[in-house]
Amino acid sequence: MLEASAFAESEIVLAIRPNDYDYAAYLNNAVYVEFLEAGRVDWAGRNRLNLLQPTLAPAVVRLELDYLRGIIRGRDPDQVVVRTALTELKLARLIFNQFIHTGEGNLCARALVQVVMLNLEINKAVAAPDALERLRLPG
């Protein structure tokens, strides 16, 4: 059976768009969630997982997000670094730790994200390790 340690951590640099800031010049809270999603997609790609398979899809079922430091337009760089690691692979869930840093390395947010793998044909969760094996690309 697969274990979390079999998967590489990912790190991706993402640009902050001008409209990602709110009226007070802070990065909008909803954008952090988008950055976390991009981090998990990057993690899947680095681990050769085909998320475009028509019958299986990941679904976030729990997201704990700690905002630690605001990202402010004009003060901080216009990019962030998202680090993603699979820390636990349970029968029904994948558990990720994710971190968002400024381009200068300041930790701004951390998240604990739980994901289930859905069989889209029956709309039910399936065993996570089995789903990852089915999504893995050759090579």
N, C-alpha and C positions, 0 to 999 in steps of 0.2 A: 504494500500500500504506500502511496505517496506521502511524503512529509513536507512540512513548510520549508525545511532547510534545503529541499531540492530545488527551490525557486530563487532566482537572483533578485536582489533589490534593484529598484530603478531610481533614476534621478533625471528630471526633465526641467528645462528652463522654459518658462512661459512669459510672453509679453503681456503687460498690462495695457489695455486699450483705454483711451481717454474717457469713454463712457462707462468704464468699470468703477469709477469713483462716484460717491454720492454728493449731495449738495454741500456737505461740510468738508469736502476734499479727502475723505477717507475711502479706502477701497470698500466697496459694498459687500456686506456679509454674504450675500448670495453668490458672489464671484468666488469666494473661497471654496464653496461646494463644487462649483464648476472646475476649479483648479484641481481639487481632489479627484474628481472623475477623470480628468485628463491624465493625472498621475497613475490611476489604476489601468487606464487604457495603455499607457506607455509600459507599465509593468507587464501587462499581458503580451504586448509585442516583444518585449525583451526576453520573455520566457516562451516564445513561439506558440502562443495560444491564439487560435482563430476565433475571435469574438463575433465574426460575421456568419457563423454557422447557423443555418435556418431553424434548427430545433432546440438549441440551448442558448440561454442568455443569463448573464449575471444580474441580480437584483439586490440593491441595497435594502436591508431590512432594519438596520440600526446604524445611526451616525451620531457619535459623540464628538463635538467639535469645541475645542477650547481656543478662544481668541486671546492671544497673549500680548500682542503689540500691534497697534494699528499701523497700516501702511498708508502714508499720506502723500498725496500728489505734491510734487515740488520738493519734498524732503527726502523721499526714498527713491531708489532707482525704479525705472519703469519695467522691471521684470522680477519674477519670483522663481525660486527653485523649489520643486516639489519632490520629496523623497518618499518612496513607497516600499514597504516590506510586508510580505505575508508572514505573520508571526505565529499563527495557528491554523492548522488544517483539520477541522473536525469532520465528522461524518456528514453533517448537514450544512456546515458554514465554513466560509473562509474569513479569517479575521486579519485585518490589515492595520498596521500603524503607519500613519502618514504625517509628514511634517512640511510646513510651508515656511520658507526663509526668504528674506529680501535678497536681492542680488549681492548685497554686501555681507550676507551670512547671518543676519539677525533673525532669530526664531520668532515668527509671528503667530503661528497657529499649529496645533497638533490635533490629530483626529484618530479615533478608534472606530473602524468601519467594519460592520459585519455584512457579509454578502452570502446569499444563497444562489444556487444554480437552478434555474427553472427549465423544465421541459416545456417548451412553448406549445407543443401539440396537445398536451393535457392540462397545461397551466398549473403544474405542481412542482414542488422542489424535488430534486433528485440528489443522490449521494455526491457530495462535492468532489472527493477524490476521483470517482469514476467520470464525472463530467469533465474534469481537467484533463484526464487521460484522453477522452474523446475529442477535446478541443486542441490537443497538442499537434502541431504541425511536424512533419518528418524533418529529420536533419539535425 
